[in-house]
Amino acid sequence: MNRTIRVGTRGSALALAQTGLVVDELERAGARIEVVTVSTPGDRSAAPVTELGVGVFTSALRDALAAGTVDVAVHSYKDLPTARDPRVSLAAVPVRADARDVLVARDGLTLGELPTGARVGTGSPRRAAQLHALGFGLEVVPIRGNVDTRIGKVTDGELDGVVLARAGLQRLGRLDVITEVIDPIQMLPAPAQGALAIECRVDDMDVEHLIRSTVDDPATRAAVGAERALLAALEAGCSAPVGALADVVEDLESGELPGTDRVVHRLSLRGVAAANLAAAGSGEGGSVVLVRASATGDLTAGEQLGRALAAELLELGAGVLSGPES
């Protein structure tokens, strides 16, 4: 391809680091790249993400794509609305970073070691609901800001800890600040956490082919597709703080004849949502009641698996949404 490809990104340190990973791969494939920084409403506002609405970090990048200002947009996949934008194509989902949440706390403490009443910051209704549900008696404090701002609230003594995405810290070279990697049994991540979404214009077939052949990972695309389908189905029937994680696992499939068993890859999907209670998700004693479910399905049928698991969560009572993930 002779043209220079303009790659659009937000201007935050994390967005630029994520985009750099994609740019490196494209340049190794021989592409000429120009990085274009695009300001989004989410970058210009200090209001809580729950008040700003879905797509606050992605709509400006999609508009720049449609206008021809950029040829490619790099998103944190979890920031994308689940509704399809007909102007753009999901060209690639690269190999996912570790999807788990982490704690950055004072004195090297873990969640279980923090004292009752400890102040833990997060801008995510999903994280807040799961922190409350652990029953540790933590005070969950809503926060905004970039990674350094959030970590600074701990080092300055304003908070006892903050919960962040491990993937973001990894991409910023800040894994040293983590005091606990939180097991998904305790806290399921946001759907698509740790994954990137690379979009191009729907009619730009040359760029789409280059991006897909260079950086797309089919296993990650399948797993994230299942998580996002679960989220989309829940948004249609409720609005709950939702966590989901799909893993590609090996399974033994029995053959019709002896000795013809074979190993196949399947998707294992777990989901969690706050229960639809009159007290906005609060149970006896102020604890948050969560509903959980899991299922396994074919690697090629991730979206169907996600929708089926969402239906099960709704039957179990999922409901009451606070807003988008942050």
C-alpha positions as CSV (number, residue, x, y, z in Angstrom):
1,M,0.0,0.0,0.0
2,N,1.5,3.3,-1.1
3,R,-0.6,5.7,1.0
4,T,0.3,6.9,4.5
5,I,-2.3,5.6,7.0
6,R,-3.5,8.1,9.5
7,V,-4.2,6.4,12.8
8,G,-6.5,8.3,15.2
9,T,-6.3,8.1,18.9
10,R,-7.2,10.0,22.1
11,G,-4.4,12.0,23.5
12,S,-4.1,10.4,27.0
13,A,-0.9,8.7,27.9
14,L,-2.7,5.3,28.0
15,A,-4.4,5.9,24.6
16,L,-1.1,6.8,23.0
17,A,0.6,3.8,24.6
18,Q,-2.1,1.5,23.2
19,T,-2.0,3.1,19.8
20,G,1.8,2.7,19.8
21,L,1.4,-1.1,20.1
22,V,-0.7,-1.2,17.0
23,V,1.4,1.3,15.1
24,D,4.5,-0.8,15.8
25,E,2.9,-3.9,14.3
26,L,1.7,-2.0,11.2
27,E,5.2,-0.5,10.7
28,R,6.8,-3.9,11.0
29,A,4.5,-5.0,8.2
30,G,5.8,-2.2,6.0
31,A,3.0,0.4,6.4
32,R,3.7,4.1,6.6
33,I,1.8,5.6,9.6
34,E,0.9,9.0,10.8
35,V,-0.6,9.3,14.3
36,V,-3.4,11.9,14.7
37,T,-4.6,12.9,18.1
38,V,-8.4,13.5,18.4
39,S,-10.0,15.2,21.4
40,T,-13.1,13.6,22.7
41,P,-15.9,15.0,25.0
42,G,-14.8,12.6,27.7
43,D,-11.3,14.2,27.7
44,R,-12.7,17.7,27.9
45,S,-15.1,17.1,30.8
46,A,-14.5,16.4,34.5
47,A,-18.0,15.1,35.0
48,P,-18.6,11.5,36.1
49,V,-18.6,9.1,33.1
50,T,-22.1,7.9,34.2
51,E,-23.4,11.4,33.5
52,L,-21.6,11.9,30.2
53,G,-23.2,8.8,28.5
54,V,-22.1,5.9,26.3
55,G,-19.6,6.6,23.6
56,V,-18.1,9.7,25.3
57,F,-14.6,8.5,24.5
58,T,-15.2,7.0,21.0
59,S,-17.8,9.1,19.1
60,A,-15.2,11.8,18.1
61,L,-12.9,9.2,16.7
62,R,-15.7,7.6,14.7
63,D,-16.7,11.0,13.4
64,A,-13.1,11.7,12.3
65,L,-13.1,8.3,10.5
66,A,-16.3,9.1,8.7
67,A,-15.0,12.6,7.8
68,G,-11.8,11.2,6.3
69,T,-9.6,13.0,8.9
70,V,-8.2,9.6,9.9
71,D,-8.1,6.2,8.3
72,V,-8.0,4.0,11.4
73,A,-9.2,4.5,14.9
74,V,-7.8,2.7,18.0
75,H,-10.2,2.3,20.9
76,S,-10.3,0.7,24.3
77,Y,-12.9,-1.9,23.3
78,K,-14.8,-1.6,26.5
79,D,-15.5,2.1,25.7
80,L,-17.4,1.4,22.5
81,P,-21.2,1.4,22.5
82,T,-22.7,-2.0,21.7
83,A,-24.9,-0.6,19.0
84,R,-23.2,-0.9,15.6
85,D,-22.1,2.2,13.7
86,P,-22.8,1.6,10.0
87,R,-20.1,4.1,9.0
88,V,-17.3,1.9,10.4
89,S,-16.0,-1.6,10.3
90,L,-14.3,-3.5,13.2
91,A,-11.1,-4.3,11.2
92,A,-9.2,-6.0,14.1
93,V,-9.2,-7.1,17.7
94,P,-5.5,-7.6,18.7
95,V,-4.3,-10.1,21.2
96,R,-5.8,-9.1,24.6
97,A,-3.8,-8.0,27.6
98,D,-4.6,-9.4,31.0
99,A,-8.3,-8.5,31.6
100,R,-8.2,-8.6,35.4
101,D,-8.7,-5.7,37.8
102,V,-6.1,-4.8,40.3
103,L,-5.8,-3.0,43.6
104,V,-3.3,-0.2,44.2
105,A,-3.4,0.3,48.0
106,R,-1.4,2.0,50.8
107,D,1.2,0.0,52.7
108,G,1.1,-2.9,50.1
109,L,-2.3,-4.1,51.4
110,T,-4.8,-6.4,49.6
111,L,-8.6,-6.0,49.6
112,G,-8.9,-8.5,52.5
113,E,-6.3,-6.7,54.5
114,L,-7.8,-3.2,54.2
115,P,-9.6,-2.3,57.5
116,T,-13.4,-1.8,57.7
117,G,-14.3,1.6,56.5
118,A,-11.2,1.9,54.2
119,R,-11.8,4.3,51.3
120,V,-11.4,2.7,47.9
121,G,-11.8,4.7,44.7
122,T,-13.4,3.7,41.4
123,G,-15.4,5.4,38.7
124,S,-17.0,2.1,37.7
125,P,-20.5,1.0,38.9
126,R,-19.5,-2.6,38.1
127,R,-16.4,-2.4,40.4
128,A,-18.4,-0.6,43.1
129,A,-21.1,-3.2,43.1
130,Q,-18.6,-6.1,43.3
131,L,-16.6,-4.3,46.0
132,H,-19.7,-3.9,48.2
133,A,-20.7,-7.5,47.5
134,L,-17.4,-8.8,49.0
135,G,-18.7,-7.8,52.4
136,F,-15.4,-6.2,53.6
137,G,-17.1,-3.0,54.8
138,L,-15.2,-0.8,52.4
139,E,-16.3,2.8,51.6
140,V,-16.4,3.1,47.8
141,V,-15.6,6.6,46.6
142,P,-16.4,7.7,43.0
143,I,-13.3,9.1,41.2
144,R,-12.3,10.3,37.7
145,G,-9.0,11.1,36.1
146,N,-6.1,9.4,34.4
147,V,-4.1,6.6,35.9
148,D,-1.5,8.9,37.6
149,T,-4.3,11.0,39.1
150,R,-6.0,8.0,40.6
151,I,-2.8,6.5,42.0
152,G,-1.9,9.9,43.4
153,K,-5.1,9.8,45.5
154,V,-3.5,6.8,47.3
155,T,0.0,8.2,47.6
156,D,-1.4,11.5,48.9
157,G,-3.4,9.7,51.6
158,E,-6.8,10.8,50.2
159,L,-7.8,7.2,49.6
160,D,-6.7,3.9,51.0
161,G,-6.8,2.2,47.6
162,V,-8.0,2.4,44.0
163,V,-9.1,-0.3,41.6
164,L,-7.8,-0.1,38.1
165,A,-7.4,-2.3,35.0
166,R,-4.2,-4.3,35.0
167,A,-4.0,-3.9,31.2
168,G,-3.7,-0.2,31.5
169,L,-0.9,-0.3,34.0
170,Q,0.9,-2.9,31.9
171,R,0.8,-0.7,28.8
172,L,2.0,2.3,30.9
173,G,4.8,0.3,32.5
174,R,3.3,0.8,36.0
175,L,2.9,-2.8,37.1
176,D,5.1,-2.1,40.1
177,V,2.4,-0.1,41.9
178,I,0.0,-3.1,42.0
179,T,-0.6,-4.5,45.5
180,E,-3.1,-7.2,44.5
181,V,-4.3,-8.7,41.2
182,I,-7.9,-9.4,41.9
183,D,-9.1,-12.9,41.1
184,P,-12.1,-12.9,38.7
185,I,-13.9,-15.1,41.2
186,Q,-14.0,-11.9,43.4
187,M,-14.4,-9.3,40.6
188,L,-15.3,-10.0,37.0
189,P,-13.9,-7.4,34.6
190,A,-15.9,-5.2,32.3
191,P,-16.8,-6.8,29.0
192,A,-13.9,-6.4,26.6
193,Q,-11.6,-5.1,29.3
194,G,-7.9,-5.3,28.2
195,A,-8.9,-5.6,24.5
196,L,-8.4,-3.0,21.8
197,A,-10.8,-2.4,18.9
198,I,-9.3,-1.2,15.6
199,E,-11.9,0.4,13.3
200,C,-11.7,1.8,9.7
201,R,-14.3,3.2,7.3
202,V,-16.7,0.5,6.1
203,D,-15.8,1.1,2.4
204,D,-12.0,1.2,2.9
205,M,-11.3,-2.4,2.0
206,D,-7.5,-2.0,1.5
207,V,-7.0,-0.6,5.0
208,E,-9.4,-3.2,6.5
209,H,-7.5,-6.1,4.9
210,L,-4.1,-4.7,6.0
211,I,-5.3,-4.2,9.6
212,R,-7.0,-7.6,9.9
213,S,-4.1,-9.5,8.3
214,T,-1.6,-7.7,10.6
215,V,-3.0,-7.4,14.1
216,D,-6.3,-9.3,14.3
217,D,-6.5,-12.3,16.8
218,P,-9.5,-14.5,16.1
219,A,-9.5,-16.1,19.6
220,T,-9.6,-12.7,21.2
221,R,-12.3,-11.5,18.8
222,A,-14.4,-14.5,19.6
223,A,-14.0,-14.1,23.4
224,V,-14.7,-10.4,23.4
225,G,-17.6,-10.9,21.0
226,A,-19.3,-13.2,23.6
227,E,-18.8,-10.7,26.4
228,R,-20.1,-7.8,24.3
229,A,-23.2,-9.8,23.2
230,L,-24.0,-10.4,26.9
231,L,-23.7,-6.7,27.6
232,A,-25.8,-5.7,24.6
233,A,-28.6,-8.2,25.6
234,L,-28.6,-6.9,29.2
235,E,-28.8,-3.3,28.0
236,A,-31.9,-4.2,26.0
237,G,-33.6,-5.7,29.0
238,C,-32.1,-3.8,32.0
239,S,-29.1,-1.6,32.8
240,A,-27.0,-3.3,35.4
241,P,-23.4,-2.9,36.3
242,V,-22.2,-5.9,34.3
243,G,-19.0,-8.0,34.5
244,A,-18.1,-10.7,32.0
245,L,-15.1,-12.7,31.0
246,A,-14.7,-15.3,28.3
247,D,-11.8,-17.7,28.0
248,V,-10.8,-20.0,25.2
249,V,-10.5,-23.5,26.7
250,E,-9.6,-26.9,25.4
251,D,-12.3,-29.6,25.5
252,L,-12.3,-33.3,24.5
253,E,-14.8,-34.2,21.9
254,S,-15.7,-37.8,21.6
255,G,-15.6,-39.4,18.1
256,E,-17.9,-42.0,16.8
257,L,-15.2,-44.7,16.8
258,P,-12.7,-45.7,19.5
259,G,-9.5,-43.6,19.3
260,T,-11.1,-40.8,17.3
261,D,-11.5,-38.4,20.2
262,R,-10.1,-34.9,19.4
263,V,-9.3,-31.7,21.3
264,V,-11.5,-28.8,20.3
265,H,-11.4,-25.2,21.5
266,R,-14.5,-23.8,23.1
267,L,-15.6,-20.6,24.9
268,S,-16.2,-20.5,28.6
269,L,-18.1,-17.4,29.6
270,R,-18.8,-16.0,33.1
271,G,-21.2,-13.1,33.8
272,V,-22.3,-11.1,36.8
273,A,-24.8,-8.3,37.3
274,A,-26.4,-6.4,40.2
275,A,-29.8,-7.8,41.1
276,N,-32.9,-5.7,40.4
277,L,-33.9,-4.7,43.9
278,A,-36.0,-1.8,45.0
279,A,-33.1,-0.4,47.0
280,A,-30.9,0.1,43.9
281,G,-29.1,-3.1,44.3
282,S,-28.7,-3.1,48.1
283,G,-29.6,-6.1,50.2
284,E,-29.9,-6.6,53.9
285,G,-27.3,-4.6,55.8
286,G,-26.5,-2.5,52.7
287,S,-24.7,-5.2,50.9
288,V,-25.1,-5.5,47.1
289,V,-26.8,-8.6,45.8
290,L,-25.3,-9.9,42.6
291,V,-26.5,-12.6,40.2
292,R,-23.9,-14.8,38.5
293,A,-24.0,-17.4,35.7
294,S,-21.7,-19.3,33.4
295,A,-21.9,-21.3,30.2
296,T,-19.7,-23.0,27.6
297,G,-20.2,-23.0,23.9
298,D,-18.7,-23.3,20.5
299,L,-15.8,-20.9,19.6
300,T,-17.7,-19.9,16.5
301,A,-20.9,-19.1,18.3
302,G,-19.7,-16.5,20.9
303,E,-22.5,-14.0,20.3
304,Q,-25.2,-16.6,20.8
305,L,-23.5,-17.8,24.0
306,G,-23.4,-14.2,25.3
307,R,-27.1,-13.7,24.5
308,A,-28.0,-17.0,26.2
309,L,-26.1,-16.1,29.3
310,A,-27.6,-12.7,29.5
311,A,-31.1,-14.3,29.3
312,E,-30.1,-16.5,32.2
313,L,-28.9,-13.5,34.3
314,L,-32.2,-11.7,33.5
315,E,-34.1,-14.7,34.7
316,L,-32.1,-14.6,37.9
317,G,-33.1,-11.0,38.5
318,A,-30.4,-8.8,36.9
319,G,-31.3,-5.1,36.7
320,V,-30.7,-1.5,37.8
321,L,-28.0,0.2,35.8
322,S,-25.8,3.0,36.9
323,G,-24.0,3.8,33.7
324,P,-21.0,3.1,31.5
325,E,-17.7,1.6,32.7
326,S,-14.8,3.8,33.7
